[in-house]
């Protein structure tokens, strides 16, 4: 397909001008692109924009999540000037100050403050066996992609450079969505390319008129009525909406995993050219043609005429915003009310007007748009996030570095999918590619393939007979019988409040969630609650009750009944200092799990959902996780403190104990101290942990940075007068870099560095005695395959645990997974839960 036959997905300047003329004729004016955003005054508190605040709230609901991490990965071949790349990145982050900004809280609200600029991590893999370098770089990159950001202290992007050979590199950037969107990717790579070509001289780039901090201050202080026109439009546009009855294979679960998968549809050159011709004939964009086609497709599947599809707008209407890296893009809901008797071309004209209207009113923050969503009775706003269409080609993200060949680096990683079905469209040289990303909670791959085939057939019909009616175009649509599952929600009896506090909370929830009735056992998130509503809920609860609860408490206590109980106790978990109940139900012997270094009880929340629901599950939040209290100085004192809390729940044994990483050492020490008290431990479960040394050991080093420096310095050790055996040992311990990167994903990040460092120090000091009890050792495939493994099933960890445990040891290996994924992926959690149940059965509990 030649360039002259291509039609842009998004409006060209000429088309935008035509849209503006049409809108002015109807009395609607586009945003004033000449309006000036002033620079902020000096020494003022800088708030977040409304859209940044929304992402900040979502992040703080689950600070261990990497759902809002955006990776950019590149392969480089040639002569790379690493120092020049470093200087270019430094100049770029100094130019766009949002890239060296952190977001701590002040008076309970997030604010913007300068952060220490990030440095590019350099990891030399040239000393590794050649066959392992690419896989190791990919593994380390995945870890960095999934590593959560500490928004309160860290810069919101990280960079890593992996050297595979003298002229082979892999380059990784990871941005938090707080500071990055689609146009930002184009700007970042374009400016980085320009700066590298000029040795970091920013004088070659035009000066930025404002920074994102100026935009946030201006937005926060502009007149209240400046966006009233947009509010009026969206309030009228987003009336009562019935969710689409898409052909799901499974009902929507109360708690979704949001796991996503994708299938692609490559249109032929002939069909691609015809669709472009259709767009030009009707003086519209390819985006609108595809949007009309998806609306037709949705009608054919559901026979519903009121269809809501989201898209993304750049949010850069004002000239000052266009050159800025930052979160400015806006999600826009495009609502279509089609008629079966209208032709496709009529629908296309209707959708062109709908798109123009939405683009004209894109200035309203998405948080306010959420308030206008009015789902039909019996549904929640979350039910309306079903379909999205995004344009992936409006701005290229090519990286061009002089003297180097650059190409995308395909690093596969999973992310949380927010929409049931998300269409994305990309144009290559001669064809259009459509990718359909879907939630695996709802759809099977076979169903998606059937739906894509139907869409391909529909596009062919539209291309040849665009004047056919919607009814005729979809006449032969048939969903296979097994795919006709509707999105039905389980019906349960609403339990009425029994106390004044519960009544007050029910009224508050019904007002915020716009639903009636709500029972005291209804789940906040299952009712459609989201981060912004959670913030409002807790603020109003604080006003009414005087109880200041953290945002993450809604994960532990998502029902009115649970929240009321916490408020009546005056503080969460008031009955114990460290113990956190994850799963309270059941009469079986409870299970007590100790989290890894720097982590809290939330680390085991997903695992508990897969365990026997007749067995209570408890964990511990370490001292110093949620406040500035000094962490426990030793494994022994931590174990003693946990035992005190544990015995409030279960005064006497036999006990079931377990722990992951450092937590396994604490659990081992708890079992040892219980023996001294003549209490029995029926089972000690060890999850991916090295055995503690029989004396103080230096195999653990106190920080991830130290480990990375150690790994980088291995090649230089040849020049030192270091014993050859020590060099061999250090080489074999390079996996510790990965181990620490895994651990960086977990835990409450607010006090992470101090707490993590203290916990590692306790490991340095801990001396373990032999243990005569029963131990179940659960190892990821990665842990079982250590360099010193004598067999494929037995690695160094198993060998050391065998020497430490003089009783019975049951080893388990979870195949084909990494340490990091043991407690995150549903398929791994299911396997681990079955193995835990097997070990409990062997222990007779």
N, C-alpha and C positions, 0 to 999 in steps of 0.2 A: 504494500500500500504506500503510495507516494505521500510526501508531506502535504501536498496540496489537497489530497483527498481526506486528510484527517480533520476531525472537528474536535475542538477542545472540550474536555469534560465540563469544565467550569466556564462561566461567562468570560468572554474576551472584553477588552476595554470598550470596543464598539457596541457589543451586546449590552454591557453594563450601562452605557450611555442611553441605548434604546429603552432599556428597562426603566431607567430614571425618568425618561420622557413620558413613558406610559404611566408611571406612578404619579408624576406631577399633574398629568391630565386628570387623575382621579383624586387629586388633592393630597397626595402623600409625598413627602420629601425624604430623600435618603439622608443619611447622616452627613453633617457638614464636614467635608474633608479638609477645609481650611481652618477649622477650629484648632486653637493652640492649647496644648496641655502644658501648663507651666511647670517649671522645675520646683521641687519641694523646698520649703524653707530649711535652713540649717538647724541641726539639733532638735529635730522633732521625732516623735515616735512614728515609725512607718508601719502601717497596717498591711494586711494582705488584700489583694483583690478578692472579689466575691468568689470567683472561680478557683483561685488558689486556696481560699479558706475551705471550700468544699473538699478539695483533694486532701488538704491537711487533716480535716476531720475524718475522712475515710481512712487515711493512713493511721490515725491514732486509735481508731476502733480495733485495729490489729497491727501494731507496730512491727511485728515479726514478718509481715507479708511483703512480698516483692511484687505485688500486683500492679503497682504504679511505677515500676522500673522500665525504662525504655532503652534498649541496647542498640548500638550501631557497631557493626563488626566488619573489619577490612583485612584483606590479604595484601601484603606489600612485597614486591620483588625488585631488588636493585640495591643501589648504594644509598642507604638511609643515613642522614645526618641527625642523630638522636638529639644532640644538644639543640640543633635548630628546631626540631619538632617540639622540644620542651619549651623553648623561648616563644614559639608561636602559640602554644596553648596558654602560656602565662599571659601573653599579650591579649589573646582573645578573651580570657576570663576577666582581665582588667578592663577591657573595652565594654563587655556586657557584665556589669557588676552583679547581676542576679546569679551568675555562675560562681560567685564567691560570697554567697549570702546564706545564712542559716536562719532558722525560724523558731526561736525559743518562745516561751509564754511570758507575758507580762500582765499581771492582774487577771489571770485566767484566759487571756486572749493571745493568739499567736501574733508575733510581730517580726519585722525584718531587721536583721543585724548583720554586720560584716562577719564573715567566717575566715579562718585561715585558708588561704588558697590551696587547692588540692595539687598534688604532685603526681606525675605519671609513674606508675609502678613498672619497673623493668625486671623481667623474669627471663633469665638466660637458660634455655633448654638445650644448648648445643652440647653439653656434657652428657645428656641422656642418650640412651640407644636411639638411633635414628628412627626405628620403626615405632617408637613410643612418643615422639615429639608432638606430632599433630594431635593425637588423641589426648595427650596431657595438656596441651594448650587449650583444646576445646573444653576439657573437664574444668580447668581453672577458670576459663571464661564463663562457663555456666555457673560456677560458684559465685563469681563476682556479679553476674547478672541477678542472681537470686538473693544476694546479700542485701538485707534491708538498709536503708539510710537512717541515720540518727539526725532527723531534721533540726533538732534543737542545737546541735553543735557542729555537724559536718557540712562541708560544701555539698551542693545537691547534684554533683556529678563526679564520676571517677573515671580514670583512664588507666589502661594497662597495655604494655608493649611486650610481646613474647618473641624472643629471638630463637628461630629454629635452625638457622644456618647463617653463614656470612652474608648472604644476600636474601634471606627469607625471613619475613616477619609476619606476625599477626597483631592487629591493632584493635583494641576494644574501648568503646566509650559507653558508659551507662549513665543515663540522666533520670532524675526523678520527675514525674509528670508535673510537679509543682512549678517547674521552670522550663518546660519543653513541650512543644507541639509539632505538628507536621511542618509548617513553614519554618519553624526554628531549625529543623534538620537541614533544610536547604541552606539557610543562612550560616549555620555552624560550619558545614563542610566547605561552602564557598569561601568564607572568610579565612578558615584554617588553611585552605589551599593558597590563597593570596598571601597570607602572612608567611607561610613556609617559603614561598617563592622570593620573598623580600627580606628574609631573615628576621621576621617578627616586627617589621616597621609598620606601625598602625597608621602612619601618615599617608600611606597609599590608599586607605579606606576613608570614605566620607565620615565626618564627625556625626555622632549620634545626638539628635536633638534632646532626647530625654532617656531616662532609664525606667525599668519596670517599677522601681520604687516610686518614681514620680507619678506613674500611671496609677498605682495603688492609692497614693495620697490624694491625687486629684479625684479619683472615683469615689473615695470615701467622703470627700468634702464637697462634692458638687451638689447643686440644688436638688432637692427631693423630687421636684416635678419634671426634671429634665428627661426622665425616661417614661413619663406617664403615657405618652402615645404608644410606646411599645407594650406597656402593661395592658392598655385598653385593647390592643390588637390581640394579644395572646389570650387574654381572658375570654374574648369572643371566640377565638379559634379553638381553644381547648376546652370545650364543654364536656358533657358526659360522653365517655368512650367505652365501648365494649371490646375487651381483648379479642384478638383473632383466635379461632379454634383451629390452630395449625395441627397437622397430622402427626402428633407426637407418638413415639413408641412407648413412653412411660409418663405417668402423671408427674407433675412438678413436686419434688420433695420439699418438706418443710424447711430443710437446710440444704441448699445446693452446694455442690463442690465447685461449681463454675469451671470445671475442666472443659477445655475446648479442643476440637479437632477441625480439620478443614479438607475440602475437596475443591478442585479447580476445574473450570470449563474453558477450553481454548476454542474461541470462535474461528472459523475458517477465514482466510483472507477475503473471500468473496462476500461472506456474510458481514464481516467487519466493514468492508467498503460500502455495502448497501445501507447499513445502519448510519454511517457517517453521512451518506447522501440524503437519507431521510431527515436527519437533523438539520442539514443545510437547507433543504427544501422548505422546512417549516421555521427557518430562522431561529433555531434553538440550539441547545447544547446536547452532546451525547449523554451527559448526565441525566437530563430530563427525559430523553428517549428511554434510557434504562430504568429510570424511576417509574415511568408510565408502564413499562413492561413488567416490572416487579409488582406494581399495583394490580395489573391484570392477572398475573400469576397467582397472587394472594387471593384474589376474588375467585379464580378457578378452583383453588384448593378448599376455600371456606364458604363460598357463596355469600360472603359478607361484603357490604358495599361501603362501609365506613372503615378506612384503613389508615393506620398511623405508622409512618416510617421515619426514623431519625436520620439525620445527616450531620456533617461537620462543616461549619463555616469558619473562615480564617480569623474573623473577629478583628480585622485590621483596617477598618474603614477610614480611620484618620491617618494622614500621611506620616505623622510622628511614630505610629505604631509599626509601620511596615518593615523597618530595618531591625526591629528588636527581637532578640532571642528571649523567649518567655512563654508562659501559658496565656495565650490570647484567644485561641480557637474556642468556638462555642458549639455545643450540640444543639441542633434545631429540630423540632418535631414538625414533620410535613404531613398534614392531614388531608386525605383525599376522600371525597364523597362521590363515588362513581355511580353511573347508571348502566345497567346491563345492555340497554338499547343504544347507548351512544357508541360512536365509532372510536377506534383507537386514536385517530388523528384529533378528534374532539377532546378525548381524554388528555392527549399530549398538550393541546393548547391550554386546557384547564390546569394541568400540572405546571406548565410554564409560568402561569400567573401566580399559582400557590408558591412556587419556589421564589419568584421575584418578591412577593410580599414578605416571605419569611426572611430573605436576605436583607430586606429593607428594615427589618425590626430585630436584627441579630444582636443589638447592643445590650439587651437585657440579660443579666447573668443567669446561668442555668439554674442556680439555686432558687431564683424567683419563678422561673418557668415551672419548676416542680410544684409550686403552690397552686398553679392553674390547672394541673392535671386532675381531671375528674373521672375516675374509673366508675363504671356502672356498679350498681348495688351488688355486693357480694365479692367484689374484687378490690385489689389494692393498687397504688401507683406502680409498684414493682411489676405487676402483671402486664403493664403497658410497654415495658422495655423488651419488645419482641424482635423487631427488625431494624436494621440500619444499613444504609448504603453510603460508602465513603469512596472518595476519589483519591487514588494513590499516585497520580502522575502529575498533579498540578505543578509541583515543583520537584525537580530532580534533586537527588542527594549525592551526586558524584563527588568523590574525593580525588583531586588531581594534584600530585606532588611531583615537581620536576625531578627527573632522573629515576623515577620509580614507576613500575607498572602496578596499578591498583585495581582491585576487584572486590566485590562483596565476599565476605567470609560467611558461609552458611553454618551458623551455630544454631542447632535446634534446641529450643527451650520452651517449656510450657508456661502459659500465663493464664490469669483468671479472665474468663470471657464474661462480659457484662450483658450481652444481648443473646436472646435465644438463637437468632440467625443474623449474621452480619455479612453483608455483601461488600466486597471491595473490587474495584475495577482498575485495571492497568493496561495501558497501550504500549505495545512494543512496536518494532519497525513496521510489521505488516499485519498485525492482528490484535484483537482485543482479548484479554484474559480476565475472566470473572472468577473470583475465589469466594466460596461460601464457608464461613467459619460457623460452627454450631456447637451448642452445649451437649456434651455426651450424657449428661443427666437426663436429657429429653429425647434425643434422637440416636438411632443406630446409623452406622456408615452406609448400610445398604439402602435405608430410607432416603438419605440425603442424595445418594447417587440417582435414585429414581426421580427425585424432585428436580435435580439438575438436568436430567435428560428431558423432563417435561418442559423445563424452561428453555432449553436449547431448541426444542420443537416449536415452542411459542414464538421465540425470536425469529425463526425462519418464516413463520406465518406472517408475523408483523412486517418483516422486510418485504415480502411479496404482495401482501394484501392489507396495507395499513388502514384502508377504509372499511374493513369488516367491523362488525359490532363486537363489543367485549363478550357478549353472550355467545356469539358464533365462534370467536377465537378460542373460547374455553369449553366449547361444547363436548369435546372428547376427553376432558380432564377426568381422570379416575384415580383415586388414591387406593392402593392395594388394601384389602380388607384388614390385614394385620396392622396397618399403619393408621387406622381410624380412631386411635385412642385420643380422647379429648382431655384437655387440661382440667381435670376435676380435682377439687380439693377435698380432703377428708372432712366430713361433717362431724362436729363434736358438740356436746352439750356445753353451753356457756355457763361457767360457774360464777355466781354472783358474789360481790364483795361481802365480807362478814365483819369488817371493822371500818371505822370512820376514815382511817388512812387509806385503806384499799378503795373505798368509795371515792375519795378525793383523787386518787391516781387513775381510777377508771374514767372519771370525768375529764381529767387532763389528757389521757390517751385518746379518748374519743374525739376531743377537740383537735388535737394535733394530727391524728391519723385520719380524721374525717370519716369515721366508721362507727356504726352502732348496730348491735351491742358488742361490747368487748368484755370477755371474761377474764378473771384474775389469773387463769393459767394459759392465756393466749401468749404466743411468742411475739415479741416486738418486731423482729425482723420478718417473721412469717406474715405478719400483718401489713408488710410494706414499709416498715420503718427503715430509715437510712441515716447516714452519718449526720446530716444537717438537722434532721428531726431529733436525733439523739442528743445533739448539743442543746437544742431548745428545750427538750424534755428535762435534761438534768439541770439546766439553769432555772426552769420554773419549779422543779422539785426542790432545789436549794432555797428559792424564795419562799415556798410554802411550808417546807419542813425544817429548814435550817441545816439539813444534812448535805454536805458537799461530797458527792460521790464522783470518782474518776470515770472518764468516758468508757474505758474498757470494762467497767463493771457490768455493762449490758451484755457482754459476752458470757459472763459467769451467771448473771441473774437476769435473763431476758423476759421474765414474766412479772406481772404486778405482784403476785403472791410472794415471789422471791425478793423483789425490791422492797416491798413493805416490811418483810422480815429483817432485812438489813438495816433499814431506817430505824425500826423499833429497837434494834440493838445499838443504835447511835453510830456505829462504824462497821464497815464490812469485816467479817470474820472476827468479831469481837471476842468470841469464845476461845480463840487460840491465836497465838502470835504469828506462827509460821504456816500452820496447816491450812490447806485450801481443798475444799471438797469439790471434786470435779463431777462425780456421779454418785448421788447420795442413796439411791434406791437399792433394795435387795437385802436378803438375810444371810448371804454367804459370808465367809471370812473376808474382811476388806483387804484391798490391795493398796500398799503405800509405795509411791514412786518418787524418787529423788531426781530433780532435773539436772542437766549439765551445768558446767561453769557459766556463771553470768546469766542464767536463765531462771524463769519462774515456773509455776504450776501450769501455765498456759501451754507449755511445751508438750504436755501429754493430753491436751483436750481432744485432739482428733483421734488418738489411739483409744481413749475411753469410749468413744462412740461405737467402736468395733468390738469391744469386749463384752462379756456376759453381763447383761443388764440386771441380773440378780446379784451381782457382786459390787458393793460400793468401791469407788476408786478415789483415793486422796493423793495429794501431792503437797509440795512445800514451796513457799516464796522465801528465798534466802534473806537474811538480814542485810539491809542496805539496798534492796531492790527498789523499794517504793519511797524511800526517804534518804536522808543523809547519814543515817546511822552507820557506824563503822562495821564492815563485814566481820563475820566470825574469824578469829585469828588462826584456827586450825580445823582439820577434819574432825578431830575428836570433840571439840566444843560444839561444832555444828551438829554432829550426830547426837550428842547429849540433848541439845535444845530440841531437835526434831523428835526424839524419843518422848520428851515431856509432853509435847503436843499430841503425838500419836496415842499416848496412853490415856489421854482424855477421851479419845474416840474408842479405843480398845485397850482396856486396862491390862489384860493378860494375853499371853500367846495361846496357841502358836500363831506367829506373825508371818505375813507374806510381804517381802520387801523386794524392791527393785530399783535400779538407777541406770542412767545413761551417761557415758563418759565419766567425768569426775563424780557425778551423782552415784555411780556404781561403787566408788571408793567410800563415799559417805554411807551408802546402804550397807556395805561390808562392815564398816566400823560400828554402825548401829547394831548389826547382828552380833558382833563381838561383845559390845557393851551389854546387850541383852543376855548373853550367855553368862556374864559375870553376875547378873541379877537372877540367875536361874530361870530365865524365860527362854522359850524355844522359838526358833525361826524355822517354819516348815519349809520355806523355799526362799532363796536369794537369787533374783534374776538380774543378770548383767547384760546390758544392751550396748554393744559396740564400744567396749572400754578395754584399754590395756590394763594388764594386772599391775597393781602398785608394787613398787620395789620392796625387797626385804630390808632395805636400808635407804637413806636419803639418795635420791637419784637426780642426775642432771639431764636425763633424757627429755624432760619437759622444760621448755624455756618460757619465760614469763610473758611474752607478747607476740602477737602475730607479726609485728614489724621486725622483731628480732629474728623470727623464723625466716621471713623473706630475705632479710639481710644475710642470714646464714646460707640460704639456698643460692643467693647471688654470689656469695663469696667462695663457694666450693671450688670454682675453677681456679681461684687465686691461691688456694691452699697448697697447690703443687709447689709454689715458690717458697713455702714456709718450711721450717725444720720441724714438721709435724710427722709423727709416726705413721707409717703407711696403713697400719690397721685402723687408726683413728680416722684417716681419710676415707677408707672403705666404709666404716661405720656411718660417717656423716652423709656419704652419698646415699646410703640405704635409708636414711631418715628424711629425705626430701619430701616424702609423703606428709610430713608434719605440716608443711605449708598448706596443703590441701585440708588437712584436719582442722587447722585453725580457721581457714576461710569458711569451712562448714559451720563451725561454732559461731562465727560472726553473724549468722542469719538469725540466731535465736535470742530470746530473752527480752526483758524490758530495757530499752535502749537508753533511757534517760540517765541512768547511772552506770551504764554498761562498762565503760573502760575501767573505772575504779574497781567495780565489783569483779569483773573478769580477771583483772590483774591480781587482785587479792586471792581469788579462788585458785589461780594457777600457782601462786606462792604456797598455798596450803598443800598442794600436790607435791611441790618440791620437798616439803618438810615431812610428809606423811610416811610412816614406816608401818608396814602391815605384818601381822602375825599369821601363821597358817590357820586355815579355817576348816573345821571338821564337819560342817553342815552340808546340805544339798544345794548345789548351784546349777542354775540353768544359764548357759552362755549363748546369747543370741548375737550372731555376727552377720553383718552385711557381706555380700560377696567380696567387696573391696577389702574389708578387714581380714577375711579368711585367706586372701591371696597376697600375703606379705612377702617380701623378698626372701625371708628365711623359712618359708613354708617347706616342709619335708614332703608333703603330699598335697594334691589340690584341695583336700578338705581340711588340712591342718596347717595353720599359720603360726606365727610367733606368739600372737596373743593367746591362742589356745594352749600352746606349749607352756607358757608362763602361768596361765590359770591352773593348769594341771599340777604344776609344782607347788602352787599356793594352796590349792584345795585338797585336803587329805580325806574328805568325805566323798560323796557322789557328785560327779559332774556330767551334765547332759548338754552336749553342744548342739546348736542349731545354726544352720546357714540359710539366709534368705538369698536365693540365687539372683544374679544379674542386676543387683542394685548397688548404689553407693551409700556411704555413711549418711550423707546429707538427706537422701530420699527415704530413709527408713521410716520416719514418722511424718511424712508429708503426702506421699502418693497413696490414693485409695487402694490400689491393687497390692501395694506393699503392706499397708496397714492390715488388710484382710489376712494376708499370709502370716504376718507377725502375730495377730490376734489368735489365729488357729494354733500356732506354735506355743504361745503362752498358755492357751487352754490345755494343750497336750502336757506341758510341764506341770501345770496345776493338777491335772489328773494323776500324773506319776507321783506327785507329792501327796496325793490323797486328800486334796482340799477342794 
